[in-house]
């Protein structure tokens, strides 16, 4: 590993690492603008998200709108011991299995007793995994033997746990498929909508919102399978009275750009009457959704990623999360959220463990990765947007909703993720997430079907993920077909996430930004270089990254006296700096060379 021997007057740090200390005597002064008063929490989960339908698929035909027979489909059983072993080697602690719950699809499973869906209200051949058809069942696509689909999922949960990994699954609380009807619900469970008064637009204990006297109208320009014909496709879908659409559209005729394949769930909010709330007694939908969460918690899952959490009233979360945790303490709730002004409300009042940091760090890093933006965007995140709760923000550069880094719609070159992912993983003590295929530079080329070519890996259609399949290597999970560049990229992700998960300073250390101290430094381009310290009493780390794609810098990093004092290190001593991301032979020296798209994580120790 590379080592730099630098004087304390140039670089140094220290800190504390006490669980919930009553008094933090080593905290930098509150007026210091380069740090915060936040006491970090050790929340450094490393999450590997996979689209379960795509992860183990070995078929490479990739025919647009192809059937499950033509394009293939990954199964629970494809996620083998070897696959989990290799995922864990990346430093991963949790696996988010996306798209597990049964959803509407154009694939016919009537032979297994599952009613067929109408193509006019399904997006893509495989269907959206967020248009739930039965909350109490798993997708038949994912089973080798359809009638054994639940045991196959339960076996995957156990297999994941056997490898020391924890399981996260989706919870989709805001909407369901228009065809929702549970045929797998436990005895005694009343189905969603079964007891609704459909003559009224809103009743607090109805599960859905209705448009009395009006029939649902399929968007006129919706063509389910392009040039092909979908099952039962005729431009019509029988729904009388029509229900409100999932993205809060109270019209019988939603547009093709709406979530027209879904219906909105009623949590006791009268949207058409000034959003008046009716929470005096616990609404029926709240109870039903609690029971669904408890059903899956009973399958021994370890957490839920809650879809579009802000579209459901925070009062529901404040009630349901403690209800579930009474039964299963330690289970985690991660909320998909995009309104930064409401983050604190959903964390504190809503009781979420973690929320997405998309509108904040992701957006700022994306601008830097595409040649725009400024490192001040990063400063704004820790200083303003997540100040006080950064340890509870889930950070990422890819997920199923976002464009692939290597796509032409984003950064094109997957190496542009190196400085950005380093910041994503190490800026704070909250969880970090990796999306399958990201680690090998999957570019999401090609028009899969419903979503066309948009820089994303489709969640709507059956598809092979080409660069990921090179690592998959027909189920060997050995990466034998990866290029040297891809192997190097995957090794970077593995080193970064392993260091992140094992280094105390990165897991629960304090933060100190070094931008102000270096703004006049020679060759320190503040627009493209970003540096900061993370530290506890036992471990000290310096992070330096270069977002420039074409310029090498040779700066001398300076630590201000305020930081030295706060960290308790002597400015007159010398310290050894070991680069935790580099496995080259050790070297000593004062100069720091920042090549284009480079990142360093230096562990600092007294000489």
C-alpha positions, -999 to +999 in steps of 0.1 A: +000+000+000+012+035-008+025+055+021+032+092+024+054+105+052+040+140+059+047+165+087+019+171+111+018+208+100+006+196+066-017+167+075-029+153+108-060+144+128-077+127+158-112+124+173-134+105+196-155+073+193-178+069+222-213+055+219-237+084+226-212+104+247-229+128+272-203+154+266-181+156+235-151+176+247-131+170+215-157+183+191-145+212+171-159+245+182-195+250+171-186+281+151-161+263+130-177+263+095-158+233+083-176+207+105-209+201+122-220+193+158-236+161+146-226+130+166-221+103+140-239+070+144-224+037+132-249+030+104-225+019+077-246-007+060-233-017+026-263-026+004-261-046-028-293-040-048-303-065-075-332-067-098-340-103-090-356-111-123-324-100-141-295-109-118-292-146-126-305-145-162-280-163-185-299-157-218-283-131-241-308-129-270-323-096-258-352-093-282-372-061-276-405-071-258-392-107-258-411-133-239-398-151-208-390-181-230-371-159-256-352-136-233-350-157-202-355-147-165-334-150-134-347-171-106-344-172-068-323-204-072-299-186-095-287-166-065-264-194-054-240-198-026-212-188-050-230-157-060-236-147-024-200-154-015-188-131-043-212-104-033-200-105+003-164-102-009-173-067-021-178-057+015-216-060+014-237-064+045-272-064+031-288-076-002-319-058-015-339-082-035-359-060-058-391-071-074-400-101-052-436-095-045-461-108-071-470-081-096-490-077-128-474-094-158-482-103-194-468-138-188-496-164-185-496-184-152-533-195-154-520-231-154-507-225-119-540-210-108-529-173-111-554-151-131-540-136-163-535-099-165-548-075-192-520-061-213-538-027-215-529-021-178-494-037-177-462-019-185-437-041-203-438-078-211-427-088-176-445-060-159-436-033-133-424-049-100-441-019-084-476-027-096-484-053-069-510-079-077-509-099-044-491-085-013-490-120+001-473-138-027-440-137-047-436-133-084-440-167-102-414-155-127-388-160-101-395-196-093-381-227-110-413-246-099-441-221-098-461-239-071-430-238-049-423-201-054-427-192-017-404-220-004-379-210-031-379-175-018-377-187+018-347-208+009-330-177-006-335-158+026-319-186+046-291-190+020-284-152+023-283-154+061-260-184+060-235-162+042-237-136+070-257-112+048-291-096+057-321-094+035-340-063+024-372-064+003-395-039-012-427-026+005-449-007-019-474+012+002-488+038-021-504+019-049-513-016-063-520-030-097-554-024-111-558-062-112-550-065-074-566-096-059-549-117-033-553-155-038-525-163-013-537-142+017-537-160+050-570-172+063-591-145+078-575-117+059-600-094+041-587-084+007-580-047-002-612-031-014-634-061-006-654-041+020-652-007+004-683+015-002-678+021-039-707+045-042-687+072-025-655+089-037-640+089-003-647+070+029-620+070+056-621+032+059-622+025+022-589+011+009-593+028-025-605+061-039-634+059-064-649+080-092-686+070-089-705+067-121-673+067-142-656+038-160-618+036-163-604+046-197-571+032-209-548+059-223-557+062-260-521+061-272-509+032-251-494+004-272-485-023-247-460-043-268-452-020-297-456-039-330-467-071-311-500-080-296-504-084-259-527-108-241-563-095-240-551-063-256-580-043-270-576-008-256-601-014-229-601-024-192-632-030-172-632-010-140-665+005-127-664+027-109-629+038-118-604+041-091-579+070-086-545+064-102-514+057-082-497+091-088-526+110-073-546+114-105-583+116-097-596+110-132-611+081-149-588+088-179-552+091-168-525+098-194-500+074-208-474+093-187-492+086-155-490+055-134-522+044-151-515+007-144-519+013-107-545+025-082-539+048-052-544+034-017-565+054+008-548+061+041-576+083+054-566+115+034-594+132+015-574+145-014-604+162-031-615+180+000-584+200+009-564+169+018-584+167+051-571+138+073-593+113+091-569+097+116-592+099+147-593+061+146-568+040+129-579+037+092-585+002+078-557+005+052-532+012+080-541-021+097-540-040+064-506-027+055-493-034+090-504-070+087-486-073+053-454-060+068-457-084+097-463-113+072-430-106+055-412-099+087-423-133+097-404-147+068-373-135+085-364-105+063-343-079+079-356-047+064-379-030+040-372-004+013-404+016+012-414+028-022-424+065-026-426+069+012-436+106+010-468+098-009-481+081+022-489+102+053-461+105+078-486+097+105-490+062+091-452+056+093-451+070+128-477+044+137-467+014+117-429+013+121-431+010+159-459-016+154-436-038+133-406-032+155-425-044+186-427-078+169-393-077+153-369-053+170-339-044+148-358-046+115-349-016+093-370+008+072-355+027+043-377+053+027-375+064-009-378+102-005-371+132-027-383+163-007-353+175+012-375+198+033-393+168+047-364+146+054-362+154+091-400+150+095-399+115+080-369+105+101-380+119+134-418+118+133-421+091+108-395+068+125-377+058+094-342+045+100-329+058+067-340+079+037-326+082+001-301+110-004-310+115-041-319+151-041-287+162-026-255+142-028-265+121-058-276+151-078-245+171-069-221+143-077-238+137-110-232+172-120-195+168-111-193+135-130-206+150-162-182+180-162-205+206-146-212+215-110-187+223-083-175+207-051-195+233-033-224+211-040-209+185-017-204+211+010-240+221+008-251+186+014-233+181+048-237+217+059-273+223+050-293+195+035-285+166+058-269+185+087-278+167+119-289+134+103-263+125+077-258+091+094-294+083+084-291+091+047-287+062+022-263+072-005-258+058-040-248+065-076-271+039-092-304+022-085-332+008-107-347+043-111-315+061-121-295+060-153-264+038-155-231+057-149-217+041-180-247+050-202-244+077-228-272+095-209-250+099-179-211+097-177-203+072-205-170+063-188-176+041-157-143+053-142-159+087-136-175+070-107-142+065-088-140+099-071-178+102-068-183+067-053-155+073-028-173+104-016-206+085-016-192+058+006-171+079+030-186+114+034-207+103+064-215+073+085-248+063+068-255+034+045-241+031+010-257+012-019-244-005-051-266-016-079-258-049-096-238-043-128-225-010-116-193-026-104-185-038-140-196-007-158-230-019-173-241+008-198-277-003-203-275-002-241-305-011-262-342-006-262-356-034-241-393-027-246-416-004-226-390+020-213-371+022-247-333+031-246-331+056-217-298+048-200-315+025-174-316-012-171-353-021-177-375-031-148-404-038-171-392-064-195-373-097-196-337-089-205-301-100-202-277-075-186-246-080-209-217-067-189-231-082-157-235-115-176-197-115-183-192-116-145-221-141-141-204-164-167-232-189-170-237-192-132-200-195-123-199-160-109-161-158-115-158-128-138-138-148-163-153-130-193-147-095-179-121-073-196-090-062-176-106-027-173-138-042-159-119-064-134-100-034-123-132-014-118-148-042-098-117-045-076-119-008-069-155-012-057-145-041-036-116-023-020-136+008-014-166-009+002-145-032+023-125-003+036-157+016+042-173-013+062-142-021+082-126+012+090-138+027+123-132+063+113-154+058+082-180+039+101-185+063+129-159+090+128-164+128+128-161+149+097-139+179+089-138+195+055-105+209+042-117+231+013-113+264+031-078+255+044-066+248+009-084+274-012-052+292-018-030+261-021-009+256-051-025+233-076-056+228-054-084+234-078-114+237-055-138+231-083-125+196-090-106+186-058-124+177-026-108+166+007-119+159+042-110+141+074-129+113+092-117+104+126-122+087+159-099+084+189-085+051+175-084+058+138-078+088+115-085+090+078-079+116+051-099+114+019-088+133-013-105+130-047-100+146-081-131+149-103-112+162-133-112+139-163-080+153-178-059+172-154-033+159-129-027+180-098+001+180-073-012+198-042+001+200-007-029+194+017-030+217+047-048+211+080-058+242+099-049+248+135-085+245+146-087+210+132-053+200+148-065+212+181-098+195+179-082+162+169-056+163+197-026+157+175+007+176+177+015+198+147+052+192+152+052+154+148+054+134+116+028+110+104+027+080+080-001+081+054-011+047+040-034+046+010-061+020+018-073+019-018-039+010-034-021-023-031+012-011-046+045-014-027+048+012+001+064+045-007+073+076+013+072+112+001+058+146+007+041+152-027+006+141-035-001+134-071-038+135-080-043+119-114-075+124-133-105+106-117-083+095-087-093+089-051-072+083-020-082+072+015-051+076+037-050+061+071-029+083+093-006+070+120+023+086+141+057+079+126 
